[in-house]
Amino acid sequence: MTALEPISLVMTSVGTEQQAVEISEELIGRRLATCVNIVPCLRSIYRWKGKICEDTEYLLLIKTPAALFEEVAAAIRELHSYELPEIMSIPIGNAETAFHEWVLRMVAEPDSSEE
């Protein structure tokens, strides 16, 4: 069996549900991600510009080929309202084969059977 191209889980957080949906739809539309889960109601506590801040945010869990990380990160920076958006990637060591193949297939250029 041939090895599949690596996939990863990219994460970012945003301040509004509207921005979560907009970024998710753009990533899918640009074929930079196969699926984005939006997790609501995160409570984030962090230090920013010398102050301790607390916000409610939405977490985006972005499934994509690992090779697309830089393009995904660039798109997030382009669309994100934060001065310094969180953009992290976690490599997926194991995934069910059919799901792994689907992640790869959905970012590839479509053929007539996928449209």
Backbone as JSON Lines, residues from 0, in Angstrom:
{"i":0,"aa":"M","n":[0.86,-1.19,0.0],"ca":[0.0,0.0,0.0],"c":[0.89,1.24,0.0]}
{"i":1,"aa":"T","n":[0.55,2.2,-0.85],"ca":[1.34,3.42,-0.92],"c":[0.92,4.36,0.2]}
{"i":2,"aa":"A","n":[1.87,5.13,0.69],"ca":[1.61,6.08,1.75],"c":[0.81,7.26,1.19]}
{"i":3,"aa":"L","n":[-0.13,7.72,1.99],"ca":[-0.91,8.88,1.6],"c":[-0.19,10.15,2.0]}
{"i":4,"aa":"E","n":[-0.42,11.22,1.24],"ca":[0.12,12.53,1.58],"c":[-0.34,12.91,2.99]}
{"i":5,"aa":"P","n":[0.52,13.48,3.82],"ca":[0.13,13.84,5.19],"c":[-0.98,14.88,5.23]}
{"i":6,"aa":"I","n":[-1.83,14.75,6.24],"ca":[-2.88,15.74,6.49],"c":[-2.64,16.35,7.86]}
{"i":7,"aa":"S","n":[-3.3,17.48,8.12],"ca":[-3.14,18.13,9.4],"c":[-4.43,18.8,9.83]}
{"i":8,"aa":"L","n":[-4.44,19.18,11.08],"ca":[-5.55,19.92,11.67],"c":[-5.0,21.3,11.99]}
{"i":9,"aa":"V","n":[-5.48,22.31,11.28],"ca":[-5.07,23.69,11.52],"c":[-6.13,24.33,12.42]}
{"i":10,"aa":"M","n":[-5.67,25.09,13.4],"ca":[-6.59,25.74,14.33],"c":[-6.38,27.25,14.32]}
{"i":11,"aa":"T","n":[-7.49,27.94,14.44],"ca":[-7.47,29.38,14.65],"c":[-8.7,29.74,15.46]}
{"i":12,"aa":"S","n":[-8.66,30.87,16.13],"ca":[-9.84,31.32,16.87],"c":[-10.22,32.71,16.37]}
{"i":13,"aa":"V","n":[-11.51,33.0,16.42],"ca":[-12.04,34.28,15.96],"c":[-13.03,34.81,16.99]}
{"i":14,"aa":"G","n":[-13.35,36.09,16.88],"ca":[-14.19,36.73,17.88],"c":[-15.68,36.66,17.64]}
{"i":15,"aa":"T","n":[-16.1,36.37,16.4],"ca":[-17.53,36.35,16.11],"c":[-17.9,35.12,15.29]}
{"i":16,"aa":"E","n":[-19.15,34.7,15.41],"ca":[-19.64,33.59,14.61],"c":[-19.61,33.93,13.13]}
{"i":17,"aa":"Q","n":[-19.95,35.18,12.79],"ca":[-19.94,35.6,11.39],"c":[-18.56,35.44,10.78]}
{"i":18,"aa":"Q","n":[-17.52,35.85,11.51],"ca":[-16.17,35.7,10.97],"c":[-15.78,34.23,10.86]}
{"i":19,"aa":"A","n":[-16.2,33.42,11.82],"ca":[-15.94,31.98,11.77],"c":[-16.52,31.38,10.49]}
{"i":20,"aa":"V","n":[-17.74,31.73,10.18],"ca":[-18.41,31.21,8.98],"c":[-17.73,31.74,7.72]}
{"i":21,"aa":"E","n":[-17.41,33.03,7.71],"ca":[-16.79,33.62,6.52],"c":[-15.44,32.98,6.21]}
{"i":22,"aa":"I","n":[-14.6,32.81,7.22],"ca":[-13.29,32.2,7.0],"c":[-13.47,30.74,6.57]}
{"i":23,"aa":"S","n":[-14.37,30.03,7.22],"ca":[-14.61,28.62,6.87],"c":[-15.06,28.49,5.43]}
{"i":24,"aa":"E","n":[-16.03,29.28,5.02],"ca":[-16.54,29.21,3.65],"c":[-15.47,29.57,2.62]}
{"i":25,"aa":"E","n":[-14.64,30.56,2.93],"ca":[-13.56,30.94,2.01],"c":[-12.54,29.81,1.87]}
{"i":26,"aa":"L","n":[-12.15,29.2,2.97],"ca":[-11.17,28.11,2.91],"c":[-11.7,26.94,2.09]}
{"i":27,"aa":"I","n":[-12.98,26.6,2.28],"ca":[-13.59,25.52,1.5],"c":[-13.72,25.94,0.04]}
{"i":28,"aa":"G","n":[-14.19,27.15,-0.19],"ca":[-14.37,27.65,-1.55],"c":[-13.07,27.71,-2.35]}
{"i":29,"aa":"R","n":[-11.98,28.04,-1.7],"ca":[-10.67,28.12,-2.35],"c":[-9.97,26.76,-2.44]}
{"i":30,"aa":"R","n":[-10.62,25.72,-1.95],"ca":[-10.07,24.35,-1.93],"c":[-8.78,24.29,-1.1]}
{"i":31,"aa":"L","n":[-8.75,25.05,-0.02],"ca":[-7.62,25.01,0.91],"c":[-7.92,24.1,2.09]}
{"i":32,"aa":"A","n":[-9.18,23.74,2.26],"ca":[-9.6,22.86,3.35],"c":[-10.73,21.98,2.86]}
{"i":33,"aa":"T","n":[-10.82,20.81,3.47],"ca":[-11.89,19.87,3.15],"c":[-13.1,20.1,4.04]}
{"i":34,"aa":"C","n":[-12.84,20.4,5.3],"ca":[-13.9,20.54,6.29],"c":[-13.41,21.48,7.38]}
{"i":35,"aa":"V","n":[-14.31,22.31,7.88],"ca":[-14.0,23.18,9.02],"c":[-15.11,23.01,10.05]}
{"i":36,"aa":"N","n":[-14.72,22.63,11.25],"ca":[-15.67,22.59,12.37],"c":[-15.56,23.9,13.13]}
{"i":37,"aa":"I","n":[-16.7,24.47,13.49],"ca":[-16.73,25.7,14.27],"c":[-17.21,25.33,15.67]}
{"i":38,"aa":"V","n":[-16.35,25.55,16.64],"ca":[-16.66,25.24,18.04],"c":[-16.96,26.56,18.75]}
{"i":39,"aa":"P","n":[-18.21,26.75,19.21],"ca":[-18.58,28.03,19.83],"c":[-18.21,28.09,21.31]}
{"i":40,"aa":"C","n":[-18.28,29.3,21.83],"ca":[-18.25,29.57,23.27],"c":[-16.95,29.17,23.95]}
{"i":41,"aa":"L","n":[-15.83,29.46,23.33],"ca":[-14.56,29.29,24.01],"c":[-14.32,30.5,24.9]}
{"i":42,"aa":"R","n":[-13.72,30.28,26.01],"ca":[-13.34,31.39,26.89],"c":[-11.82,31.46,26.84]}
{"i":43,"aa":"S","n":[-11.28,32.54,26.31],"ca":[-9.85,32.7,26.16],"c":[-9.34,33.76,27.12]}
{"i":44,"aa":"I","n":[-8.29,33.41,27.83],"ca":[-7.62,34.34,28.73],"c":[-6.17,34.4,28.28]}
{"i":45,"aa":"Y","n":[-5.67,35.6,28.01],"ca":[-4.34,35.74,27.42],"c":[-3.75,37.1,27.77]}
{"i":46,"aa":"R","n":[-2.45,37.23,27.57],"ca":[-1.77,38.51,27.78],"c":[-1.58,39.15,26.41]}
{"i":47,"aa":"W","n":[-1.97,40.42,26.3],"ca":[-1.83,41.15,25.05],"c":[-1.48,42.59,25.36]}
{"i":48,"aa":"K","n":[-0.33,43.03,24.83],"ca":[0.15,44.4,24.99],"c":[0.17,44.82,26.46]}
{"i":49,"aa":"G","n":[0.69,43.92,27.3],"ca":[0.88,44.22,28.71],"c":[-0.34,44.07,29.59]}
{"i":50,"aa":"K","n":[-1.45,43.64,29.05],"ca":[-2.68,43.48,29.83],"c":[-3.16,42.04,29.76]}
{"i":51,"aa":"I","n":[-3.83,41.6,30.81],"ca":[-4.49,40.3,30.78],"c":[-5.9,40.53,30.24]}
{"i":52,"aa":"C","n":[-6.22,39.82,29.18],"ca":[-7.5,39.98,28.49],"c":[-8.31,38.69,28.6]}
{"i":53,"aa":"E","n":[-9.61,38.84,28.46],"ca":[-10.52,37.7,28.48],"c":[-11.6,37.94,27.44]}
{"i":54,"aa":"D","n":[-11.8,36.95,26.58],"ca":[-12.78,37.07,25.5],"c":[-13.49,35.74,25.28]}
{"i":55,"aa":"T","n":[-14.66,35.84,24.67],"ca":[-15.36,34.67,24.16],"c":[-15.01,34.56,22.68]}
{"i":56,"aa":"E","n":[-14.64,33.37,22.25],"ca":[-14.23,33.18,20.87],"c":[-14.85,31.91,20.29]}
{"i":57,"aa":"Y","n":[-14.65,31.74,18.99],"ca":[-15.05,30.55,18.25],"c":[-13.77,29.9,17.75]}
{"i":58,"aa":"L","n":[-13.66,28.58,17.89],"ca":[-12.49,27.84,17.45],"c":[-12.79,27.18,16.11]}
{"i":59,"aa":"L","n":[-11.9,27.36,15.15],"ca":[-12.04,26.7,13.85],"c":[-11.05,25.54,13.81]}
{"i":60,"aa":"L","n":[-11.57,24.35,13.52],"ca":[-10.77,23.14,13.35],"c":[-10.78,22.81,11.86]}
{"i":61,"aa":"I","n":[-9.68,23.02,11.21],"ca":[-9.58,23.0,9.75],"c":[-8.82,21.74,9.31]}
{"i":62,"aa":"K","n":[-9.49,20.86,8.55],"ca":[-8.84,19.66,8.03],"c":[-8.32,19.94,6.63]}
{"i":63,"aa":"T","n":[-7.0,19.68,6.43],"ca":[-6.36,20.03,5.17],"c":[-5.1,19.2,4.97]}
{"i":64,"aa":"P","n":[-4.63,19.06,3.73],"ca":[-3.33,18.44,3.54],"c":[-2.24,19.29,4.21]}
{"i":65,"aa":"A","n":[-1.28,18.64,4.83],"ca":[-0.21,19.37,5.52],"c":[0.53,20.32,4.58]}
{"i":66,"aa":"A","n":[0.66,19.96,3.33],"ca":[1.39,20.78,2.36],"c":[0.72,22.13,2.11]}
{"i":67,"aa":"L","n":[-0.55,22.27,2.46],"ca":[-1.26,23.53,2.23],"c":[-1.19,24.5,3.41]}
{"i":68,"aa":"F","n":[-0.42,24.17,4.45],"ca":[-0.41,25.01,5.65],"c":[-0.12,26.47,5.33]}
{"i":69,"aa":"E","n":[0.91,26.77,4.58],"ca":[1.27,28.17,4.3],"c":[0.16,28.91,3.56]}
{"i":70,"aa":"E","n":[-0.49,28.24,2.62],"ca":[-1.61,28.86,1.89],"c":[-2.81,29.09,2.81]}
{"i":71,"aa":"V","n":[-3.09,28.11,3.67],"ca":[-4.19,28.25,4.64],"c":[-3.88,29.4,5.58]}
{"i":72,"aa":"A","n":[-2.65,29.46,6.1],"ca":[-2.26,30.53,7.02],"c":[-2.37,31.9,6.35]}
{"i":73,"aa":"A","n":[-1.95,32.01,5.1],"ca":[-2.04,33.28,4.37],"c":[-3.49,33.71,4.2]}
{"i":74,"aa":"A","n":[-4.36,32.77,3.88],"ca":[-5.79,33.09,3.72],"c":[-6.39,33.53,5.05]}
{"i":75,"aa":"I","n":[-6.04,32.86,6.13],"ca":[-6.56,33.25,7.45],"c":[-6.09,34.66,7.78]}
{"i":76,"aa":"R","n":[-4.8,34.95,7.57],"ca":[-4.3,36.31,7.86],"c":[-5.01,37.35,7.02]}
{"i":77,"aa":"E","n":[-5.3,37.03,5.77],"ca":[-5.99,37.94,4.86],"c":[-7.42,38.25,5.36]}
{"i":78,"aa":"L","n":[-8.11,37.25,5.89],"ca":[-9.52,37.37,6.23],"c":[-9.77,37.71,7.7]}
{"i":79,"aa":"H","n":[-8.79,37.53,8.55],"ca":[-8.96,37.63,10.0],"c":[-8.94,39.08,10.46]}
{"i":80,"aa":"S","n":[-9.71,39.37,11.49],"ca":[-9.75,40.74,12.04],"c":[-8.69,40.99,13.11]}
{"i":81,"aa":"Y","n":[-8.09,39.92,13.65],"ca":[-7.09,40.09,14.71],"c":[-5.76,40.58,14.14]}
{"i":82,"aa":"E","n":[-5.07,41.39,14.93],"ca":[-3.73,41.85,14.56],"c":[-2.76,40.67,14.47]}
{"i":83,"aa":"L","n":[-2.89,39.72,15.38],"ca":[-2.04,38.54,15.41],"c":[-2.91,37.3,15.61]}
{"i":84,"aa":"P","n":[-3.45,36.75,14.52],"ca":[-4.31,35.57,14.68],"c":[-3.51,34.34,15.08]}
{"i":85,"aa":"E","n":[-4.14,33.51,15.89],"ca":[-3.58,32.2,16.25],"c":[-3.74,31.3,15.03]}
{"i":86,"aa":"I","n":[-2.63,30.76,14.55],"ca":[-2.67,29.81,13.43],"c":[-1.67,28.71,13.76]}
{"i":87,"aa":"M","n":[-2.19,27.54,14.1],"ca":[-1.34,26.41,14.49],"c":[-1.78,25.18,13.72]}
{"i":88,"aa":"S","n":[-0.81,24.31,13.49],"ca":[-1.08,23.06,12.78],"c":[-0.64,21.88,13.63]}
{"i":89,"aa":"I","n":[-1.51,20.88,13.68],"ca":[-1.19,19.64,14.37],"c":[-1.18,18.53,13.31]}
{"i":90,"aa":"P","n":[-0.06,17.85,13.14],"ca":[-0.03,16.76,12.15],"c":[-0.92,15.6,12.61]}
{"i":91,"aa":"I","n":[-1.61,15.01,11.67],"ca":[-2.46,13.86,11.96],"c":[-1.64,12.59,11.7]}
{"i":92,"aa":"G","n":[-1.3,11.89,12.76],"ca":[-0.49,10.67,12.63],"c":[-1.28,9.51,12.1]}
{"i":93,"aa":"N","n":[-2.54,9.43,12.48],"ca":[-3.4,8.34,12.03],"c":[-4.8,8.88,11.76]}
{"i":94,"aa":"A","n":[-5.36,8.43,10.66],"ca":[-6.74,8.75,10.33],"c":[-7.3,7.55,9.58]}
{"i":95,"aa":"E","n":[-8.58,7.34,9.7],"ca":[-9.23,6.27,8.96],"c":[-8.96,6.52,7.48]}
{"i":96,"aa":"T","n":[-8.57,5.49,6.75],"ca":[-8.08,5.63,5.37],"c":[-9.07,6.35,4.46]}
{"i":97,"aa":"A","n":[-10.33,5.98,4.5],"ca":[-11.32,6.61,3.61],"c":[-11.46,8.1,3.93]}
{"i":98,"aa":"F","n":[-11.43,8.46,5.21],"ca":[-11.5,9.88,5.6],"c":[-10.26,10.61,5.12]}
{"i":99,"aa":"H","n":[-9.09,10.02,5.33],"ca":[-7.83,10.63,4.91],"c":[-7.85,10.9,3.4]}
{"i":100,"aa":"E","n":[-8.29,9.91,2.64],"ca":[-8.38,10.08,1.18],"c":[-9.36,11.17,0.81]}
{"i":101,"aa":"W","n":[-10.48,11.27,1.54],"ca":[-11.48,12.3,1.28],"c":[-10.88,13.69,1.52]}
{"i":102,"aa":"V","n":[-10.12,13.86,2.6],"ca":[-9.48,15.16,2.88],"c":[-8.61,15.56,1.7]}
{"i":103,"aa":"L","n":[-7.85,14.64,1.18],"ca":[-6.97,14.94,0.05],"c":[-7.76,15.21,-1.23]}
{"i":104,"aa":"R","n":[-8.77,14.4,-1.48],"ca":[-9.56,14.5,-2.72],"c":[-10.33,15.81,-2.82]}
{"i":105,"aa":"M","n":[-10.84,16.32,-1.72],"ca":[-11.71,17.49,-1.76],"c":[-10.97,18.81,-1.98]}
{"i":106,"aa":"V","n":[-9.65,18.81,-1.84],"ca":[-8.89,20.02,-2.16],"c":[-8.26,19.95,-3.54]}
{"i":107,"aa":"A","n":[-8.32,18.78,-4.15],"ca":[-7.77,18.61,-5.5],"c":[-8.71,19.28,-6.52]}
{"i":108,"aa":"E","n":[-8.17,19.57,-7.67],"ca":[-9.01,20.13,-8.73],"c":[-10.12,19.13,-9.06]}
{"i":109,"aa":"P","n":[-11.35,19.61,-9.18],"ca":[-12.47,18.7,-9.4],"c":[-12.47,18.1,-10.8]}
{"i":110,"aa":"D","n":[-13.0,16.9,-10.87],"ca":[-13.32,16.35,-12.19],"c":[-14.84,16.43,-12.32]}
{"i":111,"aa":"S","n":[-15.36,16.05,-13.42],"ca":[-16.79,16.23,-13.67],"c":[-17.67,15.45,-12.7]}
{"i":112,"aa":"S","n":[-17.15,14.39,-12.09],"ca":[-17.97,13.58,-11.18],"c":[-18.13,14.2,-9.8]}
{"i":113,"aa":"E","n":[-17.3,15.21,-9.46],"ca":[-17.34,15.79,-8.12],"c":[-18.11,17.09,-8.06]}
{"i":114,"aa":"E","n":[-18.45,17.66,-9.14],"ca":[-19.14,18.96,-9.14],"c":[-20.62,18.84,-8.87]}
